[in-house]
Amino acid sequence: MTIPTIEYRGYDLRAYSHQEFPLHRDPYAKGVRRFSSVGRIDSIHPSNVKPRRYGTVFAETDSANATDAIDLAMQYGKDIVEGKVQAKEL
């Protein structure tokens, strides 16, 4: 399994996606499947600082596939590093 990773302004950004099932998380329930993601931000330089994890916040739409969820998580991570978004860690 490959974990998407990019280097951005001295940090490693990683994103993980997972499928969320409708109606009480039942995988056999009828309905639209959507994807959620978690971004992880690590310092590239060795330090004692723990990596930070954030749940991606989808402002207007849910992701229809894993690739879109990962792309949104990467952009969200960039926004956190740049200070555009004040996010709450998981």
mmCIF file as gemmi writes it, N, C-alpha and C atoms, coordinates in Angstrom:
data_model
loop_
_atom_site.group_PDB
_atom_site.id
_atom_site.type_symbol
_atom_site.label_atom_id
_atom_site.label_alt_id
_atom_site.label_comp_id
_atom_site.label_asym_id
_atom_site.label_entity_id
_atom_site.label_seq_id
_atom_site.pdbx_PDB_ins_code
_atom_site.Cartn_x
_atom_site.Cartn_y
_atom_site.Cartn_z
_atom_site.occupancy
_atom_site.B_iso_or_equiv
_atom_site.pdbx_formal_charge
_atom_site.auth_seq_id
_atom_site.auth_asym_id
_atom_site.pdbx_PDB_model_num
ATOM 1 N N . MET Axp A 1 ? 0.836 -1.163 0 1 0 ? 1 A 1
ATOM 2 C CA . MET Axp A 1 ? 0 0 0 1 0 ? 1 A 1
ATOM 3 C C . MET Axp A 1 ? 0.891 1.239 0 1 0 ? 1 A 1
ATOM 4 N N . THR Axp A 2 ? 0.603 2.162 -0.88 1 0 ? 2 A 1
ATOM 5 C CA . THR Axp A 2 ? 1.347 3.395 -0.972 1 0 ? 2 A 1
ATOM 6 C C . THR Axp A 2 ? 0.586 4.511 -0.267 1 0 ? 2 A 1
ATOM 7 N N . ILE Axp A 3 ? 1.282 5.263 0.545 1 0 ? 3 A 1
ATOM 8 C CA . ILE Axp A 3 ? 0.673 6.393 1.244 1 0 ? 3 A 1
ATOM 9 C C . ILE Axp A 3 ? 1.132 7.662 0.544 1 0 ? 3 A 1
ATOM 10 N N . PRO Axp A 4 ? 0.199 8.439 -0.004 1 0 ? 4 A 1
ATOM 11 C CA . PRO Axp A 4 ? 0.581 9.67 -0.684 1 0 ? 4 A 1
ATOM 12 C C . PRO Axp A 4 ? 1.292 10.621 0.283 1 0 ? 4 A 1
ATOM 13 N N . THR Axp A 5 ? 2.484 11.076 -0.12 1 0 ? 5 A 1
ATOM 14 C CA . THR Axp A 5 ? 3.294 11.947 0.704 1 0 ? 5 A 1
ATOM 15 C C . THR Axp A 5 ? 3.904 13.039 -0.164 1 0 ? 5 A 1
ATOM 16 N N . ILE Axp A 6 ? 3.891 14.27 0.34 1 0 ? 6 A 1
ATOM 17 C CA . ILE Axp A 6 ? 4.598 15.353 -0.342 1 0 ? 6 A 1
ATOM 18 C C . ILE Axp A 6 ? 5.388 16.137 0.702 1 0 ? 6 A 1
ATOM 19 N N . GLU Axp A 7 ? 6.467 16.781 0.254 1 0 ? 7 A 1
ATOM 20 C CA . GLU Axp A 7 ? 7.219 17.689 1.112 1 0 ? 7 A 1
ATOM 21 C C . GLU Axp A 7 ? 6.719 19.094 0.823 1 0 ? 7 A 1
ATOM 22 N N . TYR Axp A 8 ? 6.435 19.839 1.883 1 0 ? 8 A 1
ATOM 23 C CA . TYR Axp A 8 ? 5.907 21.185 1.707 1 0 ? 8 A 1
ATOM 24 C C . TYR Axp A 8 ? 6.394 22.076 2.833 1 0 ? 8 A 1
ATOM 25 N N . ARG Axp A 9 ? 7.224 23.049 2.497 1 0 ? 9 A 1
ATOM 26 C CA . ARG Axp A 9 ? 7.736 24.046 3.45 1 0 ? 9 A 1
ATOM 27 C C . ARG Axp A 9 ? 8.326 23.435 4.715 1 0 ? 9 A 1
ATOM 28 N N . GLY Axp A 10 ? 9.141 22.418 4.552 1 0 ? 10 A 1
ATOM 29 C CA . GLY Axp A 10 ? 9.802 21.808 5.702 1 0 ? 10 A 1
ATOM 30 C C . GLY Axp A 10 ? 8.992 20.759 6.43 1 0 ? 10 A 1
ATOM 31 N N . TYR Axp A 11 ? 7.881 20.347 5.863 1 0 ? 11 A 1
ATOM 32 C CA . TYR Axp A 11 ? 7.024 19.335 6.478 1 0 ? 11 A 1
ATOM 33 C C . TYR Axp A 11 ? 6.719 18.221 5.481 1 0 ? 11 A 1
ATOM 34 N N . ASP Axp A 12 ? 6.5 17.042 6 1 0 ? 12 A 1
ATOM 35 C CA . ASP Axp A 12 ? 5.972 15.924 5.205 1 0 ? 12 A 1
ATOM 36 C C . ASP Axp A 12 ? 4.47 15.906 5.414 1 0 ? 12 A 1
ATOM 37 N N . LEU Axp A 13 ? 3.726 15.981 4.335 1 0 ? 13 A 1
ATOM 38 C CA . LEU Axp A 13 ? 2.273 15.875 4.41 1 0 ? 13 A 1
ATOM 39 C C . LEU Axp A 13 ? 1.874 14.507 3.891 1 0 ? 13 A 1
ATOM 40 N N . ARG Axp A 14 ? 1.094 13.779 4.681 1 0 ? 14 A 1
ATOM 41 C CA . ARG Axp A 14 ? 0.582 12.471 4.274 1 0 ? 14 A 1
ATOM 42 C C . ARG Axp A 14 ? -0.931 12.492 4.406 1 0 ? 14 A 1
ATOM 43 N N . ALA Axp A 15 ? -1.58 11.705 3.575 1 0 ? 15 A 1
ATOM 44 C CA . ALA Axp A 15 ? -3.037 11.654 3.638 1 0 ? 15 A 1
ATOM 45 C C . ALA Axp A 15 ? -3.509 10.214 3.555 1 0 ? 15 A 1
ATOM 46 N N . TYR Axp A 16 ? -4.501 9.911 4.336 1 0 ? 16 A 1
ATOM 47 C CA . TYR Axp A 16 ? -5.124 8.586 4.364 1 0 ? 16 A 1
ATOM 48 C C . TYR Axp A 16 ? -6.611 8.78 4.112 1 0 ? 16 A 1
ATOM 49 N N . SER Axp A 17 ? -7.184 7.954 3.269 1 0 ? 17 A 1
ATOM 50 C CA . SER Axp A 17 ? -8.622 8.059 3.048 1 0 ? 17 A 1
ATOM 51 C C . SER Axp A 17 ? -9.301 6.769 3.483 1 0 ? 17 A 1
ATOM 52 N N . HIS Axp A 18 ? -10.572 6.874 3.792 1 0 ? 18 A 1
ATOM 53 C CA . HIS Axp A 18 ? -11.358 5.69 4.114 1 0 ? 18 A 1
ATOM 54 C C . HIS Axp A 18 ? -12.796 5.933 3.687 1 0 ? 18 A 1
ATOM 55 N N . GLN Axp A 19 ? -13.47 4.848 3.382 1 0 ? 19 A 1
ATOM 56 C CA . GLN Axp A 19 ? -14.851 4.929 2.915 1 0 ? 19 A 1
ATOM 57 C C . GLN Axp A 19 ? -15.787 4.939 4.106 1 0 ? 19 A 1
ATOM 58 N N . GLU Axp A 20 ? -16.761 5.83 4.057 1 0 ? 20 A 1
ATOM 59 C CA . GLU Axp A 20 ? -17.773 5.882 5.106 1 0 ? 20 A 1
ATOM 60 C C . GLU Axp A 20 ? -19.077 5.355 4.548 1 0 ? 20 A 1
ATOM 61 N N . PHE Axp A 21 ? -19.704 4.484 5.295 1 0 ? 21 A 1
ATOM 62 C CA . PHE Axp A 21 ? -20.945 3.866 4.854 1 0 ? 21 A 1
ATOM 63 C C . PHE Axp A 21 ? -22.133 4.619 5.431 1 0 ? 21 A 1
ATOM 64 N N . PRO Axp A 22 ? -23.203 4.751 4.652 1 0 ? 22 A 1
ATOM 65 C CA . PRO Axp A 22 ? -24.395 5.441 5.157 1 0 ? 22 A 1
ATOM 66 C C . PRO Axp A 22 ? -25.158 4.569 6.156 1 0 ? 22 A 1
ATOM 67 N N . LEU Axp A 23 ? -26.041 5.183 6.845 1 0 ? 23 A 1
ATOM 68 C CA . LEU Axp A 23 ? -26.966 4.479 7.743 1 0 ? 23 A 1
ATOM 69 C C . LEU Axp A 23 ? -26.279 3.539 8.727 1 0 ? 23 A 1
ATOM 70 N N . HIS Axp A 24 ? -25.802 4.089 9.767 1 0 ? 24 A 1
ATOM 71 C CA . HIS Axp A 24 ? -25.239 3.316 10.878 1 0 ? 24 A 1
ATOM 72 C C . HIS Axp A 24 ? -24.003 2.505 10.484 1 0 ? 24 A 1
ATOM 73 N N . ARG Axp A 25 ? -23.3 3.005 9.486 1 0 ? 25 A 1
ATOM 74 C CA . ARG Axp A 25 ? -22.033 2.375 9.04 1 0 ? 25 A 1
ATOM 75 C C . ARG Axp A 25 ? -22.221 0.934 8.567 1 0 ? 25 A 1
ATOM 76 N N . ASP Axp A 26 ? -23.362 0.65 7.998 1 0 ? 26 A 1
ATOM 77 C CA . ASP Axp A 26 ? -23.658 -0.682 7.473 1 0 ? 26 A 1
ATOM 78 C C . ASP Axp A 26 ? -23.154 -0.774 6.03 1 0 ? 26 A 1
ATOM 79 N N . PRO Axp A 27 ? -22.162 -1.643 5.74 1 0 ? 27 A 1
ATOM 80 C CA . PRO Axp A 27 ? -21.613 -1.72 4.381 1 0 ? 27 A 1
ATOM 81 C C . PRO Axp A 27 ? -22.606 -2.24 3.344 1 0 ? 27 A 1
ATOM 82 N N . TYR Axp A 28 ? -23.709 -2.843 3.78 1 0 ? 28 A 1
ATOM 83 C CA . TYR Axp A 28 ? -24.699 -3.371 2.842 1 0 ? 28 A 1
ATOM 84 C C . TYR Axp A 28 ? -25.892 -2.445 2.662 1 0 ? 28 A 1
ATOM 85 N N . ALA Axp A 29 ? -25.911 -1.334 3.356 1 0 ? 29 A 1
ATOM 86 C CA . ALA Axp A 29 ? -27.03 -0.393 3.253 1 0 ? 29 A 1
ATOM 87 C C . ALA Axp A 29 ? -27.021 0.292 1.893 1 0 ? 29 A 1
ATOM 88 N N . LYS Axp A 30 ? -28.194 0.606 1.395 1 0 ? 30 A 1
ATOM 89 C CA . LYS Axp A 30 ? -28.293 1.323 0.137 1 0 ? 30 A 1
ATOM 90 C C . LYS Axp A 30 ? -28.034 2.794 0.378 1 0 ? 30 A 1
ATOM 91 N N . GLY Axp A 31 ? -27.444 3.423 -0.602 1 0 ? 31 A 1
ATOM 92 C CA . GLY Axp A 31 ? -27.171 4.854 -0.489 1 0 ? 31 A 1
ATOM 93 C C . GLY Axp A 31 ? -25.821 5.193 -1.077 1 0 ? 31 A 1
ATOM 94 N N . VAL Axp A 32 ? -25.574 6.462 -1.173 1 0 ? 32 A 1
ATOM 95 C CA . VAL Axp A 32 ? -24.336 6.949 -1.761 1 0 ? 32 A 1
ATOM 96 C C . VAL Axp A 32 ? -23.179 6.712 -0.804 1 0 ? 32 A 1
ATOM 97 N N . ARG Axp A 33 ? -22.106 6.172 -1.343 1 0 ? 33 A 1
ATOM 98 C CA . ARG Axp A 33 ? -20.897 5.987 -0.547 1 0 ? 33 A 1
ATOM 99 C C . ARG Axp A 33 ? -20.098 7.277 -0.619 1 0 ? 33 A 1
ATOM 100 N N . ARG Axp A 34 ? -19.476 7.645 0.471 1 0 ? 34 A 1
ATOM 101 C CA . ARG Axp A 34 ? -18.633 8.821 0.452 1 0 ? 34 A 1
ATOM 102 C C . ARG Axp A 34 ? -17.328 8.495 1.155 1 0 ? 34 A 1
ATOM 103 N N . PHE Axp A 35 ? -16.343 9.314 0.911 1 0 ? 35 A 1
ATOM 104 C CA . PHE Axp A 35 ? -15.019 9.078 1.467 1 0 ? 35 A 1
ATOM 105 C C . PHE Axp A 35 ? -14.617 10.217 2.38 1 0 ? 35 A 1
ATOM 106 N N . SER Axp A 36 ? -13.865 9.882 3.373 1 0 ? 36 A 1
ATOM 107 C CA . SER Axp A 36 ? -13.347 10.841 4.325 1 0 ? 36 A 1
ATOM 108 C C . SER Axp A 36 ? -11.834 10.67 4.343 1 0 ? 36 A 1
ATOM 109 N N . SER Axp A 37 ? -11.13 11.644 4.895 1 0 ? 37 A 1
ATOM 110 C CA . SER Axp A 37 ? -9.682 11.517 4.924 1 0 ? 37 A 1
ATOM 111 C C . SER Axp A 37 ? -9.102 12.141 6.181 1 0 ? 37 A 1
ATOM 112 N N . VAL Axp A 38 ? -7.874 11.731 6.471 1 0 ? 38 A 1
ATOM 113 C CA . VAL Axp A 38 ? -7.117 12.269 7.594 1 0 ? 38 A 1
ATOM 114 C C . VAL Axp A 38 ? -5.768 12.686 7.047 1 0 ? 38 A 1
ATOM 115 N N . GLY Axp A 39 ? -5.329 13.893 7.403 1 0 ? 39 A 1
ATOM 116 C CA . GLY Axp A 39 ? -4.013 14.372 6.998 1 0 ? 39 A 1
ATOM 117 C C . GLY Axp A 39 ? -3.053 14.286 8.168 1 0 ? 39 A 1
ATOM 118 N N . ARG Axp A 40 ? -1.802 13.992 7.874 1 0 ? 40 A 1
ATOM 119 C CA . ARG Axp A 40 ? -0.768 13.902 8.905 1 0 ? 40 A 1
ATOM 120 C C . ARG Axp A 40 ? 0.35 14.852 8.514 1 0 ? 40 A 1
ATOM 121 N N . ILE Axp A 41 ? 0.821 15.654 9.466 1 0 ? 41 A 1
ATOM 122 C CA . ILE Axp A 41 ? 1.89 16.608 9.215 1 0 ? 41 A 1
ATOM 123 C C . ILE Axp A 41 ? 3.061 16.261 10.128 1 0 ? 41 A 1
ATOM 124 N N . ASP Axp A 42 ? 4.214 15.938 9.504 1 0 ? 42 A 1
ATOM 125 C CA . ASP Axp A 42 ? 5.439 15.619 10.233 1 0 ? 42 A 1
ATOM 126 C C . ASP Axp A 42 ? 6.504 16.651 9.899 1 0 ? 42 A 1
ATOM 127 N N . SER Axp A 43 ? 7.344 16.972 10.861 1 0 ? 43 A 1
ATOM 128 C CA . SER Axp A 43 ? 8.49 17.827 10.593 1 0 ? 43 A 1
ATOM 129 C C . SER Axp A 43 ? 9.547 16.99 9.884 1 0 ? 43 A 1
ATOM 130 N N . ILE Axp A 44 ? 10.171 17.542 8.849 1 0 ? 44 A 1
ATOM 131 C CA . ILE Axp A 44 ? 11.217 16.811 8.128 1 0 ? 44 A 1
ATOM 132 C C . ILE Axp A 44 ? 12.471 16.688 8.991 1 0 ? 44 A 1
ATOM 133 N N . HIS Axp A 45 ? 12.762 17.742 9.747 1 0 ? 45 A 1
ATOM 134 C CA . HIS Axp A 45 ? 13.956 17.753 10.588 1 0 ? 45 A 1
ATOM 135 C C . HIS Axp A 45 ? 13.714 16.909 11.83 1 0 ? 45 A 1
ATOM 136 N N . PRO Axp A 46 ? 14.702 16.093 12.218 1 0 ? 46 A 1
ATOM 137 C CA . PRO Axp A 46 ? 14.526 15.254 13.408 1 0 ? 46 A 1
ATOM 138 C C . PRO Axp A 46 ? 14.238 16.1 14.64 1 0 ? 46 A 1
ATOM 139 N N . SER Axp A 47 ? 13.23 15.718 15.359 1 0 ? 47 A 1
ATOM 140 C CA . SER Axp A 47 ? 12.872 16.432 16.589 1 0 ? 47 A 1
ATOM 141 C C . SER Axp A 47 ? 12.049 15.505 17.467 1 0 ? 47 A 1
ATOM 142 N N . ASN Axp A 48 ? 11.768 15.979 18.646 1 0 ? 48 A 1
ATOM 143 C CA . ASN Axp A 48 ? 10.948 15.203 19.581 1 0 ? 48 A 1
ATOM 144 C C . ASN Axp A 48 ? 9.478 15.55 19.452 1 0 ? 48 A 1
ATOM 145 N N . VAL Axp A 49 ? 9.132 16.342 18.451 1 0 ? 49 A 1
ATOM 146 C CA . VAL Axp A 49 ? 7.754 16.763 18.264 1 0 ? 49 A 1
ATOM 147 C C . VAL Axp A 49 ? 6.953 15.627 17.627 1 0 ? 49 A 1
ATOM 148 N N . LYS Axp A 50 ? 5.799 15.333 18.219 1 0 ? 50 A 1
ATOM 149 C CA . LYS Axp A 50 ? 4.942 14.284 17.667 1 0 ? 50 A 1
ATOM 150 C C . LYS Axp A 50 ? 4.314 14.762 16.358 1 0 ? 50 A 1
ATOM 151 N N . PRO Axp A 51 ? 4.052 13.845 15.428 1 0 ? 51 A 1
ATOM 152 C CA . PRO Axp A 51 ? 3.332 14.249 14.221 1 0 ? 51 A 1
ATOM 153 C C . PRO Axp A 51 ? 1.92 14.686 14.574 1 0 ? 51 A 1
ATOM 154 N N . ARG Axp A 52 ? 1.399 15.627 13.817 1 0 ? 52 A 1
ATOM 155 C CA . ARG Axp A 52 ? 0.046 16.128 14.057 1 0 ? 52 A 1
ATOM 156 C C . ARG Axp A 52 ? -0.907 15.489 13.057 1 0 ? 52 A 1
ATOM 157 N N . ARG Axp A 53 ? -2.083 15.121 13.514 1 0 ? 53 A 1
ATOM 158 C CA . ARG Axp A 53 ? -3.099 14.506 12.648 1 0 ? 53 A 1
ATOM 159 C C . ARG Axp A 53 ? -4.359 15.365 12.666 1 0 ? 53 A 1
ATOM 160 N N . TYR Axp A 54 ? -4.943 15.543 11.483 1 0 ? 54 A 1
ATOM 161 C CA . TYR Axp A 54 ? -6.136 16.369 11.344 1 0 ? 54 A 1
ATOM 162 C C . TYR Axp A 54 ? -7.169 15.65 10.498 1 0 ? 54 A 1
ATOM 163 N N . GLY Axp A 55 ? -8.425 15.716 10.884 1 0 ? 55 A 1
ATOM 164 C CA . GLY Axp A 55 ? -9.509 15.244 10.041 1 0 ? 55 A 1
ATOM 165 C C . GLY Axp A 55 ? -9.812 16.315 9.004 1 0 ? 55 A 1
ATOM 166 N N . THR Axp A 56 ? -9.947 15.924 7.771 1 0 ? 56 A 1
ATOM 167 C CA . THR Axp A 56 ? -10.209 16.887 6.712 1 0 ? 56 A 1
ATOM 168 C C . THR Axp A 56 ? -11.634 17.396 6.813 1 0 ? 56 A 1
ATOM 169 N N . VAL Axp A 57 ? -11.797 18.69 6.701 1 0 ? 57 A 1
ATOM 170 C CA . VAL Axp A 57 ? -13.106 19.313 6.746 1 0 ? 57 A 1
ATOM 171 C C . VAL Axp A 57 ? -13.54 19.611 5.323 1 0 ? 57 A 1
ATOM 172 N N . PHE Axp A 58 ? -14.652 19.026 4.912 1 0 ? 58 A 1
ATOM 173 C CA . PHE Axp A 58 ? -15.177 19.266 3.574 1 0 ? 58 A 1
ATOM 174 C C . PHE Axp A 58 ? -16.208 20.375 3.682 1 0 ? 58 A 1
ATOM 175 N N . ALA Axp A 59 ? -15.921 21.515 3.071 1 0 ? 59 A 1
ATOM 176 C CA . ALA Axp A 59 ? -16.778 22.691 3.221 1 0 ? 59 A 1
ATOM 177 C C . ALA Axp A 59 ? -18.114 22.539 2.508 1 0 ? 59 A 1
ATOM 178 N N . GLU Axp A 60 ? -18.108 22.104 1.261 1 0 ? 60 A 1
ATOM 179 C CA . GLU Axp A 60 ? -19.343 22.109 0.496 1 0 ? 60 A 1
ATOM 180 C C . GLU Axp A 60 ? -19.771 20.731 0.004 1 0 ? 60 A 1
ATOM 181 N N . THR Axp A 61 ? -18.83 19.831 -0.189 1 0 ? 61 A 1
ATOM 182 C CA . THR Axp A 61 ? -19.177 18.569 -0.799 1 0 ? 61 A 1
ATOM 183 C C . THR Axp A 61 ? -18.402 17.424 -0.17 1 0 ? 61 A 1
ATOM 184 N N . ASP Axp A 62 ? -18.962 16.259 -0.231 1 0 ? 62 A 1
ATOM 185 C CA . ASP Axp A 62 ? -18.262 15.054 0.208 1 0 ? 62 A 1
ATOM 186 C C . ASP Axp A 62 ? -17.535 14.467 -0.984 1 0 ? 62 A 1
ATOM 187 N N . SER Axp A 63 ? -16.45 13.784 -0.713 1 0 ? 63 A 1
ATOM 188 C CA . SER Axp A 63 ? -15.687 13.173 -1.794 1 0 ? 63 A 1
ATOM 189 C C . SER Axp A 63 ? -16.38 11.913 -2.274 1 0 ? 63 A 1
ATOM 190 N N . ALA Axp A 64 ? -16.419 11.757 -3.59 1 0 ? 64 A 1
ATOM 191 C CA . ALA Axp A 64 ? -17.067 10.592 -4.182 1 0 ? 64 A 1
ATOM 192 C C . ALA Axp A 64 ? -16.094 9.435 -4.356 1 0 ? 64 A 1
ATOM 193 N N . ASN Axp A 65 ? -14.797 9.713 -4.28 1 0 ? 65 A 1
ATOM 194 C CA . ASN Axp A 65 ? -13.818 8.631 -4.396 1 0 ? 65 A 1
ATOM 195 C C . ASN Axp A 65 ? -12.597 8.948 -3.53 1 0 ? 65 A 1
ATOM 196 N N . ALA Axp A 66 ? -11.733 7.955 -3.361 1 0 ? 66 A 1
ATOM 197 C CA . ALA Axp A 66 ? -10.586 8.081 -2.465 1 0 ? 66 A 1
ATOM 198 C C . ALA Axp A 66 ? -9.591 9.12 -2.965 1 0 ? 66 A 1
ATOM 199 N N . THR Axp A 67 ? -9.412 9.225 -4.263 1 0 ? 67 A 1
ATOM 200 C CA . THR Axp A 67 ? -8.457 10.18 -4.821 1 0 ? 67 A 1
ATOM 201 C C . THR Axp A 67 ? -8.852 11.615 -4.492 1 0 ? 67 A 1
ATOM 202 N N . ASP Axp A 68 ? -10.129 11.93 -4.64 1 0 ? 68 A 1
ATOM 203 C CA . ASP Axp A 68 ? -10.595 13.276 -4.299 1 0 ? 68 A 1
ATOM 204 C C . ASP Axp A 68 ? -10.409 13.571 -2.805 1 0 ? 68 A 1
ATOM 205 N N . ALA Axp A 69 ? -10.669 12.585 -1.97 1 0 ? 69 A 1
ATOM 206 C CA . ALA Axp A 69 ? -10.513 12.771 -0.528 1 0 ? 69 A 1
ATOM 207 C C . ALA Axp A 69 ? -9.05 13.041 -0.177 1 0 ? 69 A 1
ATOM 208 N N . ILE Axp A 70 ? -8.13 12.355 -0.822 1 0 ? 70 A 1
ATOM 209 C CA . ILE Axp A 70 ? -6.7 12.556 -0.567 1 0 ? 70 A 1
ATOM 210 C C . ILE Axp A 70 ? -6.261 13.931 -1.065 1 0 ? 70 A 1
ATOM 211 N N . ASP Axp A 71 ? -6.731 14.324 -2.249 1 0 ? 71 A 1
ATOM 212 C CA . ASP Axp A 71 ? -6.385 15.654 -2.771 1 0 ? 71 A 1
ATOM 213 C C . ASP Axp A 71 ? -6.859 16.753 -1.83 1 0 ? 71 A 1
ATOM 214 N N . LEU Axp A 72 ? -8.066 16.627 -1.315 1 0 ? 72 A 1
ATOM 215 C CA . LEU Axp A 72 ? -8.585 17.62 -0.368 1 0 ? 72 A 1
ATOM 216 C C . LEU Axp A 72 ? -7.786 17.627 0.93 1 0 ? 72 A 1
ATOM 217 N N . ALA Axp A 73 ? -7.366 16.457 1.392 1 0 ? 73 A 1
ATOM 218 C CA . ALA Axp A 73 ? -6.571 16.378 2.619 1 0 ? 73 A 1
ATOM 219 C C . ALA Axp A 73 ? -5.209 17.039 2.432 1 0 ? 73 A 1
ATOM 220 N N . MET Axp A 74 ? -4.602 16.854 1.268 1 0 ? 74 A 1
ATOM 221 C CA . MET Axp A 74 ? -3.308 17.486 0.988 1 0 ? 74 A 1
ATOM 222 C C . MET Axp A 74 ? -3.448 19.009 0.961 1 0 ? 74 A 1
ATOM 223 N N . GLN Axp A 75 ? -4.491 19.498 0.313 1 0 ? 75 A 1
ATOM 224 C CA . GLN Axp A 75 ? -4.701 20.946 0.261 1 0 ? 75 A 1
ATOM 225 C C . GLN Axp A 75 ? -4.992 21.5 1.652 1 0 ? 75 A 1
ATOM 226 N N . TYR Axp A 76 ? -5.747 20.772 2.43 1 0 ? 76 A 1
ATOM 227 C CA . TYR Axp A 76 ? -6.055 21.168 3.798 1 0 ? 76 A 1
ATOM 228 C C . TYR Axp A 76 ? -4.767 21.233 4.631 1 0 ? 76 A 1
ATOM 229 N N . GLY Axp A 77 ? -3.884 20.247 4.446 1 0 ? 77 A 1
ATOM 230 C CA . GLY Axp A 77 ? -2.596 20.243 5.144 1 0 ? 77 A 1
ATOM 231 C C . GLY Axp A 77 ? -1.743 21.442 4.756 1 0 ? 77 A 1
ATOM 232 N N . LYS Axp A 78 ? -1.727 21.792 3.478 1 0 ? 78 A 1
ATOM 233 C CA . LYS Axp A 78 ? -0.985 22.97 3.025 1 0 ? 78 A 1
ATOM 234 C C . LYS Axp A 78 ? -1.537 24.236 3.673 1 0 ? 78 A 1
ATOM 235 N N . ASP Axp A 79 ? -2.86 24.329 3.749 1 0 ? 79 A 1
ATOM 236 C CA . ASP Axp A 79 ? -3.49 25.49 4.367 1 0 ? 79 A 1
ATOM 237 C C . ASP Axp A 79 ? -3.141 25.589 5.854 1 0 ? 79 A 1
ATOM 238 N N . ILE Axp A 80 ? -3.027 24.457 6.531 1 0 ? 80 A 1
ATOM 239 C CA . ILE Axp A 80 ? -2.654 24.447 7.946 1 0 ? 80 A 1
ATOM 240 C C . ILE Axp A 80 ? -1.213 24.93 8.106 1 0 ? 80 A 1
ATOM 241 N N . VAL Axp A 81 ? -0.303 24.416 7.278 1 0 ? 81 A 1
ATOM 242 C CA . VAL Axp A 81 ? 1.104 24.809 7.351 1 0 ? 81 A 1
ATOM 243 C C . VAL Axp A 81 ? 1.258 26.302 7.077 1 0 ? 81 A 1
ATOM 244 N N . GLU Axp A 82 ? 0.507 26.827 6.113 1 0 ? 82 A 1
ATOM 245 C CA . GLU Axp A 82 ? 0.595 28.242 5.769 1 0 ? 82 A 1
ATOM 246 C C . GLU Axp A 82 ? -0.099 29.142 6.791 1 0 ? 82 A 1
ATOM 247 N N . GLY Axp A 83 ? -0.884 28.576 7.668 1 0 ? 83 A 1
ATOM 248 C CA . GLY Axp A 83 ? -1.576 29.358 8.681 1 0 ? 83 A 1
ATOM 249 C C . GLY Axp A 83 ? -2.906 29.927 8.216 1 0 ? 83 A 1
ATOM 250 N N . LYS Axp A 84 ? -3.404 29.471 7.08 1 0 ? 84 A 1
ATOM 251 C CA . LYS Axp A 84 ? -4.697 29.943 6.569 1 0 ? 84 A 1
ATOM 252 C C . LYS Axp A 84 ? -5.863 29.352 7.352 1 0 ? 84 A 1
ATOM 253 N N . VAL Axp A 85 ? -5.64 28.162 7.942 1 0 ? 85 A 1
ATOM 254 C CA . VAL Axp A 85 ? -6.685 27.443 8.662 1 0 ? 85 A 1
ATOM 255 C C . VAL Axp A 85 ? -6.19 27.116 10.061 1 0 ? 85 A 1
ATOM 256 N N . GLN Axp A 86 ? -7.015 27.387 11.05 1 0 ? 86 A 1
ATOM 257 C CA . GLN Axp A 86 ? -6.711 26.99 12.421 1 0 ? 86 A 1
ATOM 258 C C . GLN Axp A 86 ? -7.489 25.704 12.681 1 0 ? 86 A 1
ATOM 259 N N . ALA Axp A 87 ? -6.808 24.585 12.573 1 0 ? 87 A 1
ATOM 260 C CA . ALA Axp A 87 ? -7.477 23.29 12.675 1 0 ? 87 A 1
ATOM 261 C C . ALA Axp A 87 ? -7.246 22.678 14.046 1 0 ? 87 A 1
ATOM 262 N N . LYS Axp A 88 ? -8.167 21.82 14.431 1 0 ? 88 A 1
ATOM 263 C CA . LYS Axp A 88 ? -8.092 21.104 15.696 1 0 ? 88 A 1
ATOM 264 C C . LYS Axp A 88 ? -7.489 19.715 15.426 1 0 ? 88 A 1
ATOM 265 N N . GLU Axp A 89 ? -6.481 19.352 16.205 1 0 ? 89 A 1
ATOM 266 C CA . GLU Axp A 89 ? -5.862 18.049 16.022 1 0 ? 89 A 1
ATOM 267 C C . GLU Axp A 89 ? -6.797 16.93 16.478 1 0 ? 89 A 1
ATOM 268 N N . LEU Axp A 90 ? -6.601 15.751 15.869 1 0 ? 90 A 1
ATOM 269 C CA . LEU Axp A 90 ? -7.363 14.573 16.291 1 0 ? 90 A 1
ATOM 270 C C . LEU Axp A 90 ? -6.759 13.987 17.547 1 0 ? 90 A 1
